[in-house]
Structures are given as C-alpha cells and as structure tokens.
Amino acid sequence: MAKIVLESWREGIKGVSFVKLQKEILGIDLKEGKTNFDNLLEDIQIILEIDNENLAKYFLKEADKLGINCKFIK
C-alpha cells in the first residue's frame, strides 16, 4: 500500500479541481474531499492510503499541478 502525504499548498491552488481529483482518481466522496482541502488550507497534513502504487504516483503528479505540495511514501 502506498501513502501520499499532502503537506501544504502553493499560491494559486485550485481547490474545486483538487476535490474533483480526489473523487475521480481515489473515489473519495465530495464531503471528505472538501474536508481534506479545508484541512490543507489550515496547514494540517493529510495522509492518503492508496492500494495501487501507480495510481498513487499519478495522483501525486496531478495534485502537484493543482498547487498541492505532496510526497509519496512507499
């Protein structure tokens, strides 16, 4: 199982797109996705556990494009 740590955000973060990304790639419902986004804005780190390592790496790449500072943990 792979883990993604959502550490912080950069100026210009795309919040709605980030919530949608979580739903589309990880199957996280909108409420939880929004909570993750709100926590990130409050400088609370989020750890997402993802069964598929390739999916985790893809999510990491896409989240980075949206302004999320994150890292991959095997």
C-alpha distances in whole Angstrom, upper triangle without the diagonal:
4,7,10,13,16,19,22,24,27,31,31,27,27,26,27,25,22,22,22,20,17,19,19,16,13,16,17,20,23,24,20,20,24,23,20,22,25,23,22,26,27,25,22,19,16,12,10,7,6,5,7,7,11,11,9,12,14,14,15,18,19,19,20,23,24,24,21,20,17,14,11,9,7
4,7,10,13,16,19,21,24,27,27,24,24,23,24,22,19,20,21,17,15,18,18,14,12,16,16,20,22,23,19,18,22,21,18,20,23,21,20,23,24,22,20,16,14,10,8,6,5,6,7,5,9,9,7,9,12,11,11,14,16,15,17,20,21,21,18,17,13,11,7,6,5
4,6,10,12,16,18,21,24,25,21,22,21,22,21,17,18,19,16,14,17,17,14,12,15,15,18,20,21,17,16,19,18,15,17,20,17,16,20,21,18,16,12,10,7,6,5,6,9,10,8,11,11,7,10,12,11,10,14,15,14,15,18,19,19,15,14,10,8,6,5,6
4,6,9,12,14,17,20,21,18,18,18,19,18,14,15,17,14,12,15,16,13,11,15,14,17,18,19,16,14,17,16,13,14,17,15,13,17,18,16,14,10,8,6,5,7,8,11,11,10,12,11,7,8,11,9,7,11,12,10,12,15,15,15,11,10,7,6,5,6,9
4,6,9,12,15,19,20,17,18,17,19,18,14,16,18,15,13,17,18,16,14,17,15,18,19,19,16,14,16,15,11,13,15,13,11,14,15,12,11,7,6,5,6,9,11,14,15,14,15,14,11,12,14,11,9,13,14,11,12,15,15,14,10,9,5,5,7,7,11
4,6,8,12,15,16,13,14,13,16,15,11,13,16,13,12,16,17,15,14,17,15,17,17,17,14,12,14,13,9,10,12,10,7,11,12,10,9,6,5,6,8,11,13,17,17,16,17,15,12,13,14,11,9,12,12,9,10,13,12,11,7,6,4,7,9,11,14
4,7,10,14,16,13,15,15,18,17,14,16,19,17,15,19,21,19,18,20,18,20,20,20,17,15,16,15,11,11,13,10,7,10,11,8,7,5,7,9,11,14,16,20,21,19,20,19,15,16,17,14,12,14,15,11,11,14,13,11,8,6,5,8,11,12,16
4,7,10,12,10,13,13,16,16,13,15,18,16,16,19,21,20,19,22,19,21,20,20,17,15,15,14,11,10,11,10,6,7,9,6,8,7,9,12,14,17,19,23,23,22,22,21,17,17,18,15,13,15,15,11,10,13,12,9,6,5,7,10,14,16,19
4,7,9,7,10,10,14,13,11,14,16,15,15,19,20,19,19,22,19,21,19,19,18,15,14,15,12,10,11,11,7,7,10,8,11,10,12,14,16,19,21,24,24,23,23,21,18,18,18,15,13,14,13,10,9,11,9,6,5,5,9,12,16,18,22
4,6,6,9,11,15,14,13,16,18,17,18,21,22,21,22,24,22,24,22,22,21,18,17,18,15,13,14,14,11,10,13,11,14,14,15,18,19,23,23,27,26,25,24,23,20,19,19,17,15,15,14,11,9,10,9,5,6,7,11,14,18,21,24
4,6,9,11,14,15,14,17,19,18,20,22,23,23,24,26,24,25,23,23,22,19,18,19,17,14,15,16,13,11,14,13,16,17,18,21,22,26,26,30,30,28,27,26,23,23,22,20,18,17,16,14,12,12,10,7,9,11,14,18,21,24,28
4,6,9,12,12,12,15,16,16,18,21,21,22,23,25,23,23,21,22,22,18,17,19,17,14,15,17,14,12,16,16,18,19,19,22,22,26,26,30,29,28,27,25,23,22,21,19,17,17,15,13,12,10,8,7,10,12,16,19,22,25,29
4,6,9,9,8,11,13,13,14,17,18,18,19,21,19,20,17,18,18,15,13,15,13,10,12,14,11,10,13,13,16,16,16,18,19,22,23,26,26,25,24,22,20,19,18,15,14,14,12,10,10,9,6,4,7,10,13,17,19,23,26
4,6,5,6,9,10,10,12,15,15,16,17,19,17,18,15,17,16,13,12,15,13,10,12,15,12,12,15,16,17,17,17,19,19,22,22,25,25,24,23,20,19,19,17,15,15,14,11,9,10,9,5,7,9,12,14,18,20,24,26
4,5,5,6,9,10,11,13,14,15,16,17,15,15,12,13,13,10,8,11,10,7,9,12,10,10,13,14,15,16,15,17,17,20,21,24,24,24,23,20,19,20,18,15,15,16,13,10,12,12,8,9,9,13,15,18,20,23,26
4,5,5,6,9,10,11,12,14,15,15,14,13,10,12,13,9,8,12,12,9,11,14,13,13,16,18,18,18,17,19,18,21,21,24,24,24,24,20,20,21,18,15,16,17,13,12,14,13,10,12,12,16,17,21,22,25,27
4,5,5,6,9,10,10,12,13,14,13,14,11,14,14,10,11,14,13,10,13,16,14,15,18,19,19,19,17,19,17,20,19,22,22,22,21,17,17,18,15,12,14,14,10,9,12,10,7,10,11,15,16,19,20,23,25
4,5,5,6,9,10,11,11,13,11,12,10,12,12,8,9,11,9,7,11,13,11,12,15,16,16,15,13,15,14,17,16,20,19,19,19,15,14,15,13,10,11,12,9,7,10,10,7,9,8,12,13,16,17,20,22
4,5,5,6,9,10,10,11,9,9,7,9,9,5,6,9,8,7,10,12,12,13,16,17,16,16,13,15,13,16,16,19,20,20,20,16,16,17,15,12,14,15,12,10,13,13,10,12,12,15,15,18,19,21,23
4,5,5,6,8,10,10,9,9,7,11,11,8,9,12,12,11,14,16,15,16,19,20,20,19,16,17,15,17,17,19,19,20,19,15,15,17,14,12,14,15,11,11,14,14,11,14,14,17,17,19,20,23,24
4,5,5,6,8,9,9,11,10,13,12,9,11,14,12,11,15,16,15,17,20,20,19,18,15,15,13,15,14,17,16,17,15,12,12,13,11,8,10,11,8,8,11,11,9,12,12,15,14,16,17,19,21
4,6,6,5,6,6,8,8,11,9,6,9,11,9,10,13,14,13,16,18,18,17,15,12,13,10,12,11,14,14,15,15,11,11,13,11,8,11,13,10,9,13,13,12,14,12,15,14,15,15,18,19
4,6,6,5,5,6,7,10,9,7,10,12,12,12,15,17,16,18,21,21,20,19,15,16,13,14,13,15,15,17,17,13,13,16,14,11,14,16,13,12,16,16,15,17,16,19,17,19,19,21,22
4,6,6,8,9,10,13,13,11,13,16,15,15,18,20,19,21,24,24,23,21,18,18,14,15,13,15,14,16,15,11,13,15,12,10,13,14,12,12,16,16,14,17,17,19,18,20,19,21,22
4,6,8,11,12,15,14,11,15,17,15,15,19,20,18,21,24,23,22,20,16,15,12,13,10,12,11,12,11,8,9,11,9,7,11,12,10,11,14,15,14,17,15,18,16,17,16,18,18
4,5,9,11,13,11,10,14,15,13,14,18,18,17,20,22,22,20,18,14,13,9,10,8,10,10,12,12,8,9,12,11,8,11,14,12,12,15,17,16,18,16,18,15,16,15,16,17
4,6,9,12,10,9,13,14,13,15,18,19,19,21,23,23,21,20,16,15,12,12,10,12,13,15,15,12,12,16,14,12,15,17,15,15,18,19,18,20,18,21,19,20,19,20,20
4,7,8,6,6,10,11,10,12,15,15,16,18,20,20,18,17,13,13,10,11,11,13,15,17,17,14,13,17,15,12,15,17,15,14,18,19,17,19,17,19,17,19,18,19,20
4,6,6,6,9,10,11,12,14,15,17,19,20,21,19,19,15,16,13,15,15,17,18,21,21,17,17,20,19,16,18,20,18,17,20,21,19,20,19,21,20,22,22,23,24
4,6,5,6,9,10,10,12,14,15,16,18,20,18,18,16,17,15,17,17,20,21,23,23,19,19,21,20,16,19,20,18,16,19,20,17,19,18,21,20,22,23,24,26
4,5,5,6,9,10,11,12,14,15,17,19,17,17,15,16,15,18,18,21,23,24,25,21,21,23,22,19,20,23,20,18,21,22,19,20,19,21,21,23,24,25,27
4,5,5,6,9,10,10,12,14,15,16,14,14,11,13,11,14,15,18,20,21,22,19,18,21,20,16,18,20,18,16,19,21,18,19,17,19,18,20,20,21,23
4,5,5,6,9,10,11,13,14,15,14,14,11,12,11,14,15,18,19,20,20,17,16,18,17,13,15,17,15,13,16,17,14,15,13,16,15,18,19,20,22
4,5,5,6,9,10,11,12,14,13,14,12,15,14,17,18,21,23,23,24,20,19,21,20,16,17,19,17,14,17,18,15,15,14,17,17,20,21,23,25
4,5,5,6,8,10,11,12,11,12,10,13,13,16,18,21,23,24,25,21,20,22,21,18,18,21,19,16,18,20,17,17,15,17,17,19,21,22,24
4,6,5,6,9,10,11,9,9,7,10,10,13,15,19,20,20,21,18,16,18,18,14,15,17,16,13,15,17,14,14,12,13,13,15,17,18,21
4,5,5,6,9,10,10,10,9,12,12,16,18,21,22,22,23,20,17,19,18,15,15,17,15,11,14,15,12,11,10,12,13,16,18,20,23
4,5,5,6,9,9,11,11,14,15,19,20,24,25,25,26,23,21,23,22,18,18,20,18,15,17,18,15,14,12,15,15,19,21,22,25
4,5,5,6,5,7,8,11,13,17,19,23,24,24,25,23,20,22,22,18,18,20,19,15,17,19,16,15,12,13,14,17,19,20,23
4,5,5,5,6,7,11,13,16,18,22,23,23,23,21,18,19,20,16,15,17,16,12,13,16,13,11,9,10,11,14,16,18,21
4,5,7,10,11,15,16,20,22,26,27,26,27,24,21,22,22,19,18,19,18,14,15,17,14,11,10,12,13,17,20,22,25
4,6,9,11,15,17,21,23,27,28,28,29,26,23,24,25,21,20,22,21,17,18,20,17,15,13,14,15,18,21,22,26
4,6,9,13,16,19,22,25,27,25,27,25,22,22,23,20,18,20,20,16,16,19,16,14,12,11,12,15,18,19,23
4,6,10,13,16,19,23,24,24,25,23,20,21,22,19,17,20,20,16,17,20,18,15,13,12,12,15,17,18,21
4,7,10,13,16,20,21,20,22,20,17,18,19,16,14,18,18,14,15,18,16,15,11,10,9,11,13,14,17
4,6,10,13,16,18,17,19,17,14,16,17,14,13,16,16,13,14,18,16,15,11,11,9,11,12,13,16
4,7,10,13,15,14,17,15,12,14,16,13,12,16,16,13,15,18,17,17,13,12,10,10,10,10,12
4,6,10,12,12,14,12,9,12,13,10,11,14,14,12,15,18,17,17,13,14,11,11,10,10,12
4,7,9,10,13,11,8,12,14,12,12,16,16,15,17,20,20,20,17,16,13,12,10,9,10
4,6,7,9,8,6,10,11,10,11,14,15,14,17,19,19,20,17,17,14,13,10,10,10
4,6,9,8,8,11,13,12,14,17,17,17,20,22,22,24,21,21,17,16,13,12,11
4,6,5,6,9,10,11,12,15,15,16,18,20,21,23,20,20,17,15,12,12,11
4,5,5,6,9,10,10,13,14,15,17,19,20,21,19,18,15,13,9,10,8
4,5,5,6,9,10,11,12,14,16,17,19,20,18,18,15,14,11,12,11
4,5,5,6,9,10,11,12,14,16,17,19,17,17,14,14,11,13,12
4,5,5,6,9,10,10,12,14,15,17,14,14,11,10,8,9,10
4,5,5,6,9,10,11,13,15,16,14,13,11,9,7,10,10
4,5,5,6,9,10,11,13,15,13,14,12,12,10,13,14
4,5,5,6,8,10,11,13,11,12,10,10,10,13,14
4,6,5,6,9,10,11,9,9,7,7,7,11,13
4,6,5,7,9,10,10,10,9,10,10,14,15
4,5,5,7,9,9,11,10,12,13,16,18
4,5,5,7,5,8,8,10,12,15,17
4,5,5,5,6,7,9,11,15,18
4,6,7,9,11,13,15,19,21
4,6,9,11,14,16,20,22
4,7,9,13,16,19,22
4,6,10,13,16,19
4,7,11,14,17
4,7,10,13
4,7,10
4,7
4
